[in-house]
Amino acid sequence: MADQRTTLALARIAGALERIEAASSQPKAPDKPAMAALVARHEALRESVSGSLADLDALIGKLER
């Protein structure tokens, strides 16, 4: 009885793995509006960080004098 349950469980696991492999091999279309929003957020963050680093650089420069 335990052997039968183990066999059935292994068969279910194998089936699940096959479904996962099939789903992962199908290419997904990129979400263009989401990608555009992500690019815009990345650029805004990049500008903000660049400004902060420039401020820190100026502050360190003043402290070193």
C-alpha positions, 0 to 999 in steps of 0.5 A: 500500500505504501509502495502504491502511494509512493508510486502515485506521488512520484507520478504526480511529481513527474507530471507537475515537472513536465507541466512546469517545463512546458510552461517555462519553454513558452516565450512570453510577450514583453509588457511594453507599458510596464517596460516603459514605466520601468525604464522611466523609473530607472532613469529617474532613480539614476538621475537622483543618485547622480545628484546625490553623489555629486552633493556628497562629492562636493561635501567631502571636497569642502571637508578636505580643505 
